[in-house]
Amino acid sequence: MITRLTARTLSSPHGFLGRTGGVSEGIFTSLNVGLGSCDRVEAVRENRRRAVEAVAPGARLVTLHQVHSALAVEAGDWPDDARPHADAVVTNRPGLALGILTADCGPLLFEDAEAGVIAAAHAGWKGAFTGVIGATVDLMEKLGARRDRIAAAVGPCIARRSYEVDVAFRTRFEDADAENALFFAEGRPGHAHFDLEAYCLHRLREAGVERAEALGADTKSDPGRFFSYRRTTLAGEPDYGRQISLIAL
């Protein structure tokens, strides 16, 4: 059975899905939607179909070739094998389900319900740091949204307690803005813990989005519900599944 988390801030059909309810097996059990994984293509396509039907039956799924960038694009009619390299997708067209894949990074869903503009963004540390959230809001405005009406939600991602980083990582953020120290907690010598979820909320506020919430679910520490790149890496597994977050008009 597919389970989904929803956000109180969003009224459009949407869902942050986990790893249950699909047909994949082994390390990809069971709702792996990652076309870039080494899972069986037939299983991934069936999982993607099931995901859309669970959130927006009949909608056409639009996803990206995500590259940890700050690039946002308007949704188009591209096939799966010609997905643009970008990390946020925006539309004002009914009938589309915008999807973002994650396995520890932050999935963000956006809407201006009055204007009929929605977006989905992939915000790992690099994309969040370099401006993918602001780029998403900018493009939403170009399609008719107003940032003071935009609502957003940050879905399941790696939590601060699970996200250990080194000194160079922390220094990069604090050199850019001393206030970024707020998003780090002390760890073992030479390390700290980074709060990606809180940082995404901060970047939303910087972009003028005041109505936003975070779901507070930690992907790394909950293997029964979520895929996690870091958990897989620490376990020495050869590949990992991806979960999907969706929003539609």
C-alpha positions in Angstrom: 0.0 0.0 0.0 1.3 3.4 -1.0 1.4 5.8 1.9 1.9 9.6 1.5 2.5 12.5 3.8 0.7 15.8 3.1 1.3 19.4 4.2 -1.3 21.6 5.8 0.0 24.6 3.8 -0.9 23.0 0.5 -4.4 22.6 -1.0 -3.4 21.2 -4.4 -3.3 17.4 -4.9 0.1 16.5 -3.5 2.0 13.9 -1.6 5.5 13.1 -0.2 5.7 9.4 -0.9 8.0 6.8 0.8 9.3 3.5 -0.3 6.2 1.3 0.2 3.6 0.1 -2.2 5.7 -0.7 -5.3 6.9 -3.7 -7.1 10.7 -3.4 -6.9 12.7 -6.0 -5.0 15.9 -6.3 -3.0 17.7 -3.1 -2.0 15.0 -1.2 -4.1 12.0 -2.6 -2.2 9.5 -1.4 -3.1 8.4 2.0 -4.6 11.7 2.9 -6.3 11.0 5.6 -8.9 14.6 6.3 -9.9 15.2 5.9 -13.6 18.9 6.4 -12.9 19.1 3.4 -10.6 20.1 -0.1 -11.7 16.7 -1.4 -10.8 14.6 -3.1 -13.5 13.2 -0.4 -15.8 9.8 -2.2 -16.0 9.5 -2.0 -12.2 10.5 1.6 -12.0 7.9 2.6 -14.6 5.2 0.7 -12.8 6.2 2.4 -9.6 6.0 5.8 -11.2 2.6 5.0 -12.6 1.4 3.9 -9.1 2.8 7.0 -7.5 0.9 9.3 -9.9 -2.3 7.4 -9.4 -2.0 7.7 -5.7 -1.8 11.5 -5.8 -3.3 12.8 -9.1 -5.1 10.0 -11.1 -4.9 10.6 -14.8 -2.2 13.3 -14.6 0.9 13.2 -16.7 4.1 12.8 -14.7 6.9 15.4 -15.4 10.3 14.9 -13.8 13.8 16.1 -14.3 17.4 14.9 -14.7 18.4 16.3 -11.3 22.0 17.6 -11.1 22.2 19.5 -7.7 21.9 22.9 -9.5 20.0 26.1 -8.9 18.2 25.8 -12.3 14.4 26.0 -12.4 12.5 25.2 -15.7 8.9 25.5 -16.9 7.3 22.0 -17.4 7.3 20.8 -20.9 6.3 17.7 -22.9 9.6 16.0 -22.8 9.9 12.2 -22.7 11.6 10.5 -19.8 14.7 9.9 -21.8 15.1 13.6 -22.6 14.5 15.2 -19.2 16.2 18.5 -18.9 19.1 18.9 -16.5 17.6 21.0 -13.7 16.4 20.8 -10.1 13.0 22.6 -10.1 10.0 22.5 -12.3 7.1 24.9 -12.5 3.8 25.0 -14.3 0.4 26.7 -14.6 -1.0 23.8 -16.8 -3.6 21.6 -15.3 -3.2 17.9 -15.9 0.5 17.7 -15.1 2.0 16.1 -11.9 5.3 17.6 -11.1 7.7 15.1 -9.5 11.0 15.4 -7.6 13.1 12.4 -6.6 15.1 12.3 -3.4 17.0 9.9 -1.1 18.1 12.3 1.7 17.9 15.7 -0.1 15.0 18.0 0.5 11.9 17.8 -1.7 10.0 21.1 -1.8 6.5 21.5 -3.1 5.0 25.0 -3.8 1.7 26.5 -4.9 -0.1 29.8 -5.5 -3.6 28.4 -5.4 -5.2 31.6 -6.5 -3.0 32.0 -9.6 -3.0 28.2 -10.4 0.8 27.9 -10.3 2.7 25.0 -8.8 6.3 23.9 -8.5 8.5 21.1 -7.2 12.2 21.5 -6.3 15.1 19.3 -5.3 17.2 20.9 -2.6 20.2 19.1 -1.5 22.8 21.2 0.4 24.3 22.4 -2.9 21.1 23.4 -4.6 19.8 25.1 -1.4 23.0 26.9 -0.9 23.3 28.1 -4.5 19.7 29.3 -4.9 17.3 26.7 -6.3 14.6 27.8 -3.9 14.8 31.5 -5.0 15.0 30.5 -8.6 11.8 28.4 -8.2 9.9 31.3 -6.7 11.2 33.7 -9.4 9.9 31.4 -12.2 6.6 30.9 -10.4 6.2 34.7 -10.5 6.9 34.8 -14.2 4.0 32.4 -14.7 1.6 34.5 -12.7 2.2 33.7 -9.1 2.8 36.3 -6.3 5.4 35.4 -3.7 3.3 36.7 -0.9 0.6 34.2 -1.8 3.0 31.2 -2.3 2.8 28.3 0.1 5.4 25.7 0.4 6.4 22.5 2.3 9.7 20.7 2.9 9.2 17.0 2.8 11.2 14.0 4.3 14.9 14.6 4.2 18.0 13.8 6.2 17.7 15.3 9.7 20.3 17.2 11.5 21.0 14.3 13.9 21.8 12.1 10.9 23.7 14.6 8.8 27.3 14.8 9.9 29.6 17.1 7.9 33.2 18.2 8.1 34.7 21.6 9.0 35.1 22.6 5.3 31.4 22.1 4.7 30.5 24.3 7.7 33.0 27.0 6.8 31.6 27.3 3.3 28.2 28.2 4.8 29.5 30.5 7.5 31.8 32.4 5.1 28.8 33.1 2.9 26.7 34.3 5.9 27.7 34.3 9.5 24.1 33.6 10.5 24.3 30.2 8.9 26.0 29.1 12.0 22.5 28.6 13.4 22.0 25.6 11.2 24.9 23.6 12.7 25.3 21.7 15.9 28.6 20.6 17.3 29.6 17.0 16.7 32.7 14.8 17.2 36.0 16.6 16.9 36.4 18.2 13.4 32.7 17.6 12.5 29.3 19.1 12.9 25.7 18.3 12.2 23.8 20.3 9.5 20.1 21.0 9.6 19.1 20.9 5.9 15.4 21.1 6.7 15.7 24.3 8.7 18.1 25.8 6.1 15.5 25.2 3.4 12.9 27.0 5.5 15.3 29.9 5.9 15.9 30.1 2.2 12.1 30.1 1.6 11.7 33.1 4.0 14.6 34.8 2.2 12.7 34.3 -1.1 9.6 35.9 0.4 7.6 32.7 1.1 6.3 33.1 4.7 3.7 30.3 4.6 5.8 27.2 4.8 6.1 24.1 6.9 8.5 21.2 7.3 7.3 17.6 7.9 10.1 16.7 10.2 10.7 13.1 8.9 14.3 11.8 8.8 15.0 9.6 5.8 18.3 8.2 7.1 17.0 6.8 10.4 13.8 5.2 9.1 14.7 2.4 6.6 11.1 1.0 6.7 9.6 4.2 5.3 12.3 5.9 3.2 15.3 5.4 0.9 18.5 7.1 2.0 21.7 7.6 0.0 23.7 8.1 3.2 22.4 5.0 4.9 23.1 3.0 1.7 26.6 4.4 1.4 27.4 3.6 5.0 26.1 0.0 4.6 28.3 -0.5 1.5 25.3 -1.3 -0.8 25.9 -0.8 -4.5 22.9 1.4 -5.3 19.9 3.0 -3.7 16.2 3.7 -4.4 14.6 7.1 -4.8 11.3 8.2 -3.5 9.1 10.8 -5.1 7.2 13.9 -4.1 4.4 15.1 -6.3 2.1 18.1 -6.8 -0.6 18.7 -9.5 -3.2 21.2 -10.4 
